[in-house]
Amino acid sequence: MLTVTVADNGKTFCVATGTVVEVFLRSTPSNMWQPIYSGSPVLAPRPDPRMALQIGVTRAAFEVVRPGTAAITSVRYPCRVPPSPVAIASGAASRVNCAAVALFRVTLVAKPSV
């Protein structure tokens, strides 16, 4: 099993097929990471309904099912919701910078298990 956190952002890991990769991204309840995603066929999602998370933690787990390269990503927006049309019309939205997105990304290079 490989456990990945925010401290691993930008890293590349070599893993064998069959490895389970758990990702835990800590933040604050008012500034949560979005769902953790991988669209690669190298990984299969591994839900774990038994796990209760601490407030402010976003989690995902994947199993490496075939050789190849896969990215696991998430984003965190500085704003909880886009500004409302009323805020935009009044100019209040200009005081909120929702463009400064935090990006989380790790790369997995999967090799066949021996």
Rosetta blueprint (number, residue, H / E / L):
1 M L
2 L E
3 T E
4 V E
5 T E
6 V H
7 A H
8 D H
9 N L
10 G L
11 K L
12 T E
13 F E
14 C E
15 V E
16 A E
17 T L
18 G L
19 T L
20 V E
21 V E
22 E E
23 V E
24 F E
25 L E
26 R E
27 S L
28 T E
29 P L
30 S L
31 N E
32 M L
33 W L
34 Q L
35 P L
36 I L
37 Y E
38 S L
39 G L
40 S L
41 P L
42 V L
43 L E
44 A E
45 P E
46 R L
47 P L
48 D L
49 P L
50 R L
51 M L
52 A L
53 L L
54 Q L
55 I L
56 G L
57 V E
58 T E
59 R E
60 A E
61 A E
62 F E
63 E E
64 V E
65 V L
66 R L
67 P L
68 G E
69 T E
70 A E
71 A E
72 I E
73 T E
74 S E
75 V E
76 R E
77 Y L
78 P L
79 C L
80 R L
81 V L
82 P L
83 P L
84 S L
85 P H
86 V H
87 A H
88 I H
89 A H
90 S H
91 G L
92 A H
93 A H
94 S H
95 R H
96 V L
97 N L
98 C L
99 A L
100 A L
101 V L
102 A E
103 L E
104 F E
105 R E
106 V E
107 T E
108 L E
109 V E
110 A E
111 K E
112 P L
113 S L
114 V L
